[in-house]
Amino acid sequence: MTLSDITIAVDSMGGDHGPSVTIPAALRVLAKHNTLRLILVGDSEVLEQELRAHQSTVDRSRLTIHHTSQRVEMDESPASALRGKKDSSMRVAINLVKDSTADACVSAGNTGALMATARFVLKTLPGIDRPAIISVFPTIIAGKSMHMLDLGANVDSSGEHLFQFAVMGSVLVSALENIPEPKVYVLNIGAEDIKGNDQVKQAAQLISQSNAINYAGYIEGDDIYKGEADLIVCDGFVGNVALKTTEGVAILFIKLLKRAFYQNIYTKLVGLLAKPIMKMLVKWIDPDRYNGASLIGLQGIVIKSHGGANIAAFANAIEQAIAQAEKNIPQLISAKVEHLLKASSKINPEE
Amino acid sequence: MTLSDITIAVDSMGGDHGPSVTIPAALRVLAKHNTLRLILVGDSEVLEQELRAHQSTVDRSRLTIHHTSQRVEMDESPASALRGKKDSSMRVAINLVKDSTADACVSAGNTGALMATARFVLKTLPGIDRPAIISVFPTIIAGKSMHMLDLGANVDSSGEHLFQFAVMGSVLVSALENIPEPKVYVLNIGAEDIKGNDQVKQAAQLISQSNAINYAGYIEGDDIYKGEADLIVCDGFVGNVALKTTEGVAILFIKLLKRAFYQNIYTKLVGLLAKPIMKMLVKWIDPDRYNGASLIGLQGIVIKSHGGANIAAFANAIEQAIAQAEKNIPQLISAKVEHLLKASSKINPEE
């Protein structure tokens, strides 16, 4: 798909900040890509009001408002969102992907509700049992990023599920990062074959036997950010703990750094001198740049932004949606899975 | 137990550096506590040679060498260590705890072998199904530390196992940190009751129903280091990933910080000025100070030092052993479990 054909549906009411972040972010992306079309989904009155505040930059010819009367709350249960919010901005944005009005949708809304609704509306791809959450992370090697899944869509993933995650992740990384054979690792608690739980061992066996995946072995938590892996596969409980622990340690580090610089007149002075250096450090890690996780394995593209995303971060989530629509990620995954299923039926014709 | 009665067995051959770290560390601790007795376990010739290098500081009256002919390699399998290394420094140090010659033992040797050997020789306490690995961590709040278990002894822990970890951990934290009712959290991937896997939900239910534990709720990965929790309970696979991810992020941060300071003449100059501040930062986190995890739930005290520990770090692991011996941690756990079992048999007399 070329950029000129792409339409993205934006859940404009989602996230901690709602339209005050989603609208300026949408306008920023619209201005950057001069053939892109956006559908802003939400309360039309509120959205029009927010748009008026940015009047000078609005190109209305490529921007549609799709009115909805409801909003999924950030702490609402998936069941309540699914049953009671059929005209929510989240649900309707996903519906627009389902009926091919949009090529992808983006939401900063509550993760549980988004997952449940996306799965219910879009369904998983043939041959895929469960969707997963995949995201991209920085590494120690400058310019080298790493993808990891699942980050919390599934708990208690079996070896077969982890294998499917590896297939889907390989397709995505290969297409988005232009890596012909991404190096795939399985997250474990030891590099030796005897370590780990049964699911991880079974996954390693399935992945290493498949020609579709460039399996590189087990990886431990302390090697995640070393830049060797293109893709790391794990259960959603484990991946979510790893992701959030990373956030926790980063916050700990930044707070301790600030405390160290605020000790006395000398350290404060050095802190002042070090400010541009610290800014550079933050720019390297740049959480905004890495905003935008995907719900992978569905018949459609759904991008999940961090709930607390600022304008730059939410704009990056929309960019993620564009990149995945350009590459037709769900179709690529579907083709790969179909190929694998055919290959395995040749080997085991009875199955 | 008072300090004057305490004897610690030191696996002097273990770790990446062996006697060149374990012996000076042992001598440092011996000099600090003037009634402590140490048994240095290992190749007597090698140990004597290392001792001669530190001749001036050696008090031989409180120091014994226990000769052993074998050494467990750092990459040796638990099965090989258990079956083939019956006269290893690791095995004999644990034997000395078993026959009450020593009150605790310390090893920087291979974790898998140490766990398997300790469990085989010492056995679990009555009422405890599985030993766990517990360690202490710094938090954002100055002077406040946090304990976490299991860090890798068990994969696929059931809700009942997690409950036992909570009981053991509460007893240890209460005794070592002088906190009458430590705040216990269960690591999960969301703060809501509906989230998480079945094991975690069952654990939360068991823990919240028990008077023996001050249950505070679920905690997510990004809140681990915020200082609210005294104890965090999780499965060993998950805990190990959290622990190692923490190490990985810390290394990432330090490397990026160095890179930021090494960019040009200005940043290098600021880096020079910032050096004492960075040292202070590292001192706060101080991985040496937090060295020394415990294998908890056994009929004896076994402290696991990091394999790469330096002298200061290994000395801290010995200090951990002393602290636990002083408090009789295994006896305290045993008493608590016995009390719980009696209480539950009163409620369910048929069981």
Boltz contact constraints between the chains, C-beta under 6 A:
constraints:
  - contact:
      token1: [A, 140]
      token2: [B, 252]
      max_distance: 6.0
  - contact:
      token1: [A, 140]
      token2: [B, 255]
      max_distance: 6.0
  - contact:
      token1: [A, 152]
      token2: [B, 189]
      max_distance: 6.0
  - contact:
      token1: [A, 155]
      token2: [B, 197]
      max_distance: 6.0
  - contact:
      token1: [A, 156]
      token2: [B, 197]
      max_distance: 6.0
  - contact:
      token1: [A, 189]
      token2: [B, 152]
      max_distance: 6.0
  - contact:
      token1: [A, 189]
      token2: [B, 237]
      max_distance: 6.0
  - contact:
      token1: [A, 189]
      token2: [B, 240]
      max_distance: 6.0
  - contact:
      token1: [A, 197]
      token2: [B, 155]
      max_distance: 6.0
  - contact:
      token1: [A, 197]
      token2: [B, 156]
      max_distance: 6.0
  - contact:
      token1: [A, 197]
      token2: [B, 237]
      max_distance: 6.0
  - contact:
      token1: [A, 220]
      token2: [B, 244]
      max_distance: 6.0
  - contact:
      token1: [A, 221]
      token2: [B, 241]
      max_distance: 6.0
  - contact:
      token1: [A, 221]
      token2: [B, 244]
      max_distance: 6.0
  - contact:
      token1: [A, 221]
      token2: [B, 245]
      max_distance: 6.0
  - contact:
      token1: [A, 221]
      token2: [B, 248]
      max_distance: 6.0
  - contact:
      token1: [A, 222]
      token2: [B, 244]
      max_distance: 6.0
  - contact:
      token1: [A, 222]
      token2: [B, 247]
      max_distance: 6.0
  - contact:
      token1: [A, 222]
      token2: [B, 248]
      max_distance: 6.0
  - contact:
      token1: [A, 224]
      token2: [B, 248]
      max_distance: 6.0
  - contact:
      token1: [A, 225]
      token2: [B, 248]
      max_distance: 6.0
  - contact:
      token1: [A, 225]
      token2: [B, 252]
      max_distance: 6.0
  - contact:
      token1: [A, 237]
      token2: [B, 189]
      max_distance: 6.0
  - contact:
      token1: [A, 237]
      token2: [B, 197]
      max_distance: 6.0
  - contact:
      token1: [A, 238]
      token2: [B, 238]
      max_distance: 6.0
  - contact:
      token1: [A, 238]
      token2: [B, 241]
      max_distance: 6.0
  - contact:
      token1: [A, 240]
      token2: [B, 189]
      max_distance: 6.0
  - contact:
      token1: [A, 241]
      token2: [B, 221]
      max_distance: 6.0
  - contact:
      token1: [A, 241]
      token2: [B, 238]
      max_distance: 6.0
  - contact:
      token1: [A, 241]
      token2: [B, 242]
      max_distance: 6.0
  - contact:
      token1: [A, 242]
      token2: [B, 241]
      max_distance: 6.0
  - contact:
      token1: [A, 242]
      token2: [B, 245]
      max_distance: 6.0
  - contact:
      token1: [A, 244]
      token2: [B, 220]
      max_distance: 6.0
  - contact:
      token1: [A, 244]
      token2: [B, 221]
      max_distance: 6.0
  - contact:
      token1: [A, 244]
      token2: [B, 222]
      max_distance: 6.0
  - contact:
      token1: [A, 245]
      token2: [B, 221]
      max_distance: 6.0
  - contact:
      token1: [A, 245]
      token2: [B, 242]
      max_distance: 6.0
  - contact:
      token1: [A, 245]
      token2: [B, 245]
      max_distance: 6.0
  - contact:
      token1: [A, 245]
      token2: [B, 246]
      max_distance: 6.0
  - contact:
      token1: [A, 246]
      token2: [B, 245]
      max_distance: 6.0
  - contact:
      token1: [A, 246]
      token2: [B, 249]
      max_distance: 6.0
  - contact:
      token1: [A, 247]
      token2: [B, 222]
      max_distance: 6.0
  - contact:
      token1: [A, 248]
      token2: [B, 221]
      max_distance: 6.0
  - contact:
      token1: [A, 248]
      token2: [B, 222]
      max_distance: 6.0
  - contact:
      token1: [A, 248]
      token2: [B, 224]
      max_distance: 6.0
  - contact:
      token1: [A, 248]
      token2: [B, 225]
      max_distance: 6.0
  - contact:
      token1: [A, 249]
      token2: [B, 246]
      max_distance: 6.0
  - contact:
      token1: [A, 249]
      token2: [B, 249]
      max_distance: 6.0
  - contact:
      token1: [A, 252]
      token2: [B, 140]
      max_distance: 6.0
  - contact:
      token1: [A, 252]
      token2: [B, 225]
      max_distance: 6.0
  - contact:
      token1: [A, 253]
      token2: [B, 253]
      max_distance: 6.0
  - contact:
      token1: [A, 255]
      token2: [B, 140]
      max_distance: 6.0
  - contact:
      token1: [A, 256]
      token2: [B, 281]
      max_distance: 6.0
  - contact:
      token1: [A, 256]
      token2: [B, 284]
      max_distance: 6.0
  - contact:
      token1: [A, 260]
      token2: [B, 277]
      max_distance: 6.0
  - contact:
      token1: [A, 260]
      token2: [B, 280]
      max_distance: 6.0
  - contact:
      token1: [A, 260]
      token2: [B, 281]
      max_distance: 6.0
  - contact:
      token1: [A, 267]
      token2: [B, 277]
      max_distance: 6.0
  - contact:
      token1: [A, 270]
      token2: [B, 273]
      max_distance: 6.0
  - contact:
      token1: [A, 270]
      token2: [B, 274]
      max_distance: 6.0
  - contact:
      token1: [A, 273]
      token2: [B, 270]
      max_distance: 6.0
  - contact:
      token1: [A, 274]
      token2: [B, 270]
      max_distance: 6.0
  - contact:
      token1: [A, 274]
      token2: [B, 274]
      max_distance: 6.0
  - contact:
      token1: [A, 277]
      token2: [B, 260]
      max_distance: 6.0
  - contact:
      token1: [A, 277]
      token2: [B, 267]
      max_distance: 6.0
  - contact:
      token1: [A, 280]
      token2: [B, 260]
      max_distance: 6.0
  - contact:
      token1: [A, 281]
      token2: [B, 256]
      max_distance: 6.0
  - contact:
      token1: [A, 281]
      token2: [B, 260]
      max_distance: 6.0
  - contact:
      token1: [A, 284]
      token2: [B, 256]
      max_distance: 6.0
